Amino acid sequence: MSFDRLAPHYRWMEAVLAGGLLQRCRTRWLTDVGQPRCALLVGEGNGRMLVECARALPGCEFLVLDQSQAMLAQARRNWEQTGANQSVVFQQADLREWRAGSARFDLLITNFFLDCFSPTELRRVVANLSAAALPNARWLLADFTVPATGWPRLRARAVLALAYGFFRCATGISASRVADPGELLRAEGFLLQRQERFNHGLLHADLWMRHEK
Ligand SMILES: C[S@@+](CC[C@H](N)C(=O)[O-])C[C@H]1O[C@@H](n2cnc3c(N)ncnc32)[C@H](O)[C@@H]1O
């Protein structure tokens, strides 16, 4: 799986297909995460969320992980243009294999990332990320979803069938449909604090918080 080929086109494709909608989802709860000291941005892509994080969280350090070198290079370029002086580390990593070591984070961010994985892979990725989360960590998560009933469900299924067809060809992702990570997050001690749905339920933006055991 690699997003390298897509990286030069990702930004304009998003602008044409979704306008500002995905960015609204990414940033919906950014002002509700308190004052994290160490944030982990995973599958960050071209760095649009990182730039907003730098503005909203001036006291925070960031680790940015992505499997795609081309995406990381774009994120780094976007970051350098901000002139921000927080500490940021960009690192290539496959989250299916990644281990945090001794590092721990009080904010995790996964936007349009968990939907790249099959249910089996998703279990592994959520476990790897949870192992890196402090007991009171927050998790910002934006993704696609399928509403439970009615025409919004039919519409979402049609949109996502097209989207997965495209992404499977262009990047080789293993997922062929959206897997709900909610149950896995709850099993790791996270509780849903806030959720907003967008575009007739096609997208959701969540804030989860881990509660000390
Ligand atoms: C659909 S893009 C989302 C990018 C960005 N977060 C956004 O909001 O648009 C998925 C991102 O996850 C990265 N990715 C996919 N599989 C990965 C993996 N196994 N480990 C780390 N990053 C991965 C891709 O390189 C890409 O940058």
The ligand as an SDF file (V2000), in Angstrom:
LIG
                    3D

 27 29  0  0  0  0  0  0  0  0999 V2000
   -6.7440    9.0240    2.9330 C   0  0  0  0  0  0  0  0  0  0  0  0
   -5.1840    9.6770    3.4060 S   0  0  0  0  0  0  0  0  0  0  0  0
   -5.6290   10.8120    4.6900 C   0  0  0  0  0  0  0  0  0  0  0  0
   -4.6130   11.9130    4.8520 C   0  0  0  0  0  0  0  0  0  0  0  0
   -4.9850   13.0070    5.8820 C   0  0  0  0  0  0  0  0  0  0  0  0
   -4.9770   12.4900    7.2280 N   0  0  0  0  0  0  0  0  0  0  0  0
   -6.2900   13.6630    5.5780 C   0  0  0  0  0  0  0  0  0  0  0  0
   -6.9980   14.0220    6.5250 O   0  0  0  0  0  0  0  0  0  0  0  0
   -6.5930   13.8910    4.4020 O   0  0  0  0  0  0  0  0  0  0  0  0
   -4.4820    8.3430    4.3270 C   0  0  0  0  0  0  0  0  0  0  0  0
   -3.0820    8.6330    4.8080 C   0  0  0  0  0  0  0  0  0  0  0  0
   -2.6680    7.5420    5.6200 O   0  0  0  0  0  0  0  0  0  0  0  0
   -1.3840    7.0960    5.2160 C   0  0  0  0  0  0  0  0  0  0  0  0
   -1.3050    5.6490    5.4630 N   0  0  0  0  0  0  0  0  0  0  0  0
   -1.9990    4.6590    4.8520 C   0  0  0  0  0  0  0  0  0  0  0  0
   -1.6850    3.4640    5.3620 N   0  0  0  0  0  0  0  0  0  0  0  0
   -0.7610    3.6980    6.3250 C   0  0  0  0  0  0  0  0  0  0  0  0
   -0.0530    2.8530    7.2330 C   0  0  0  0  0  0  0  0  0  0  0  0
   -0.2190    1.5230    7.2210 N   0  0  0  0  0  0  0  0  0  0  0  0
    0.7940    3.4210    8.1150 N   0  0  0  0  0  0  0  0  0  0  0  0
    0.9520    4.7750    8.1220 C   0  0  0  0  0  0  0  0  0  0  0  0
    0.3270    5.6110    7.2890 N   0  0  0  0  0  0  0  0  0  0  0  0
   -0.5180    5.0850    6.3910 C   0  0  0  0  0  0  0  0  0  0  0  0
   -1.2910    7.4380    3.7290 C   0  0  0  0  0  0  0  0  0  0  0  0
    0.0410    7.5390    3.2850 O   0  0  0  0  0  0  0  0  0  0  0  0
   -2.0470    8.7610    3.6740 C   0  0  0  0  0  0  0  0  0  0  0  0
   -1.2060    9.8510    3.9210 O   0  0  0  0  0  0  0  0  0  0  0  0
  1  2  1  0
  2  3  1  0
  2 10  1  0
  3  4  1  0
  4  5  1  0
  5  6  1  0
  5  7  1  0
  7  8  2  0
  7  9  1  0
 10 11  1  0
 11 12  1  0
 11 26  1  0
 12 13  1  0
 13 14  1  0
 13 24  1  0
 14 15  1  0
 14 23  1  0
 15 16  2  0
 16 17  1  0
 17 18  1  0
 17 23  2  0
 18 19  1  0
 18 20  2  0
 20 21  1  0
 21 22  2  0
 22 23  1  0
 24 25  1  0
 24 26  1  0
 26 27  1  0
M  CHG  2   2   1   9  -1
M  END
$$$$
